[in-house]
Amino acid sequence: MNWIQLIIGAFFEVLWVIGIKHSSSWWEYLLTGIVIFISFYALIHAGKTLPVGTAYAVFVGLGTAGTIITGILFFGEELKISKLVLIVVLLIGVMGLKLVTSDKEAQQS
């Protein structure tokens, strides 16, 4: 469950990064602020049972990959093979961290 919260937090991270770049009115900035809160709340909540370093690395890695992919798909950013290769390497590292990290909640059961 904590990994799912972390993935949700990373999804909201992508949204607030886009929001910061494209906001132009007070209500868009307000919405962006709410999305930032949701994103970090999910990270903090997941960090209560997952090692904080791993949780943060996964959060930032997924957020970074998601932001780059969103930029390419929706905002016309340049698609380069080197970007795709580095995203794959990043995601392999994120999956590796997930595989080698145990959940405190699972250990207590």
HUPEFEN-V658074 format. One record per backbone hydrogen bond with DSSP energy under -1.0 kcal/mol. NH is the residue of the N-H (numbers start at 1). CO is the residue of the C=O. If there is no record, write none. Layout:
# HUPEFEN-V658074
((NH | CO) (NH | CO))
This chain:
# HUPEFEN-V658074
((5 | 1) (6 | 2) (7 | 3) (8 | 4) (9 | 5) (10 | 6) (11 | 7) (12 | 8) (13 | 9) (14 | 10) (15 | 11) (16 | 12) (17 | 13) (18 | 14) (19 | 15) (20 | 16) (21 | 17) (22 | 18) (23 | 19) (29 | 25) (30 | 26) (31 | 27) (32 | 28) (33 | 29) (34 | 30) (35 | 31) (36 | 32) (37 | 33) (38 | 34) (39 | 35) (40 | 36) (41 | 37) (42 | 38) (43 | 39) (44 | 40) (45 | 41) (46 | 42) (47 | 43) (48 | 45) (49 | 46) (50 | 46) (55 | 51) (56 | 52) (57 | 53) (58 | 54) (59 | 55) (60 | 56) (61 | 57) (62 | 58) (63 | 59) (64 | 60) (65 | 61) (66 | 62) (67 | 63) (68 | 64) (69 | 65) (70 | 66) (71 | 67) (72 | 68) (73 | 69) (74 | 70) (75 | 71) (77 | 71) (84 | 80) (85 | 81) (86 | 82) (87 | 83) (88 | 84) (89 | 85) (90 | 86) (91 | 87) (92 | 88) (93 | 89) (94 | 90) (95 | 91) (96 | 92) (97 | 93) (98 | 94) (99 | 95) (100 | 96) (104 | 49) (107 | 103) (108 | 104))
